[in-house]
Amino acid sequence: MDVQERIREHIASQPVVIFMKGSPDTPMCGFSARTAEALKSCGRAFAWVDVLSDPEIRSELPKYADWPTFPQIYINGELVGGCDITMQLHEQGELEKMVQQAADTAA
């Protein structure tokens, strides 16, 4: 499976996935830490991919998504955005609604 197919598989197989530096429990950058905390606060499980441990995904995901930075959040297969957008949605109360709806749809 090539890297683009692996990216598609990660996105399609989970209702919510974050491509980040590190893991939600041990983030390796502040942006990833803030974004993972916002997702955790939604109270639903989410998938994650450590782009630091997978250099192919780290180099190809920005091309796949036409989004140059990490983290990247996908909900129901759609790119939501990075840290700034996720934090804005979180502050507005929209992120929790999106994550809950995605989890309910997947159940």
HUPEDA-V190427 format. One record per pair of residues at least 12 apart in sequence whose C-alpha atoms are under 8 Angstrom apart, sorted by the first residue. I is the first residue (numbers start at 1). J is the second residue. If there is no record, write none. Layout:
BEGIN
i->I j->J
i->I j->J
END
This chain:
BEGIN
i->3 j->56
i->3 j->57
i->3 j->60
i->4 j->57
i->4 j->60
i->4 j->61
i->4 j->64
i->7 j->57
i->7 j->61
i->11 j->74
i->11 j->76
i->11 j->77
i->12 j->76
i->12 j->77
i->14 j->46
i->14 j->47
i->14 j->76
i->14 j->77
i->15 j->46
i->15 j->74
i->15 j->75
i->15 j->76
i->15 j->77
i->15 j->102
i->15 j->103
i->15 j->106
i->16 j->46
i->16 j->47
i->16 j->73
i->16 j->74
i->16 j->75
i->16 j->76
i->16 j->77
i->16 j->99
i->16 j->102
i->16 j->103
i->17 j->46
i->17 j->47
i->17 j->48
i->17 j->49
i->17 j->73
i->17 j->74
i->17 j->75
i->18 j->36
i->18 j->46
i->18 j->47
i->18 j->48
i->18 j->49
i->18 j->71
i->18 j->72
i->18 j->73
i->18 j->74
i->19 j->48
i->19 j->49
i->19 j->50
i->19 j->51
i->19 j->70
i->19 j->71
i->19 j->72
i->19 j->73
i->20 j->32
i->20 j->48
i->20 j->49
i->20 j->50
i->20 j->51
i->20 j->52
i->20 j->70
i->20 j->71
i->20 j->72
i->21 j->50
i->21 j->51
i->21 j->52
i->21 j->70
i->21 j->71
i->22 j->49
i->22 j->50
i->22 j->51
i->22 j->52
i->22 j->53
i->23 j->48
i->23 j->49
i->23 j->50
i->24 j->36
i->24 j->37
i->24 j->48
i->31 j->70
i->31 j->71
i->31 j->83
i->32 j->70
i->32 j->71
i->32 j->83
i->34 j->83
i->34 j->87
i->35 j->71
i->35 j->82
i->35 j->83
i->35 j->86
i->35 j->87
i->38 j->86
i->38 j->87
i->38 j->90
i->39 j->95
i->39 j->96
i->39 j->99
i->41 j->96
i->42 j->95
i->42 j->96
i->42 j->99
i->42 j->100
i->44 j->99
i->44 j->100
i->44 j->103
i->65 j->79
i->67 j->81
i->69 j->82
i->70 j->82
i->70 j->83
i->71 j->83
i->73 j->86
i->75 j->98
i->75 j->99
i->75 j->102
i->76 j->102
END
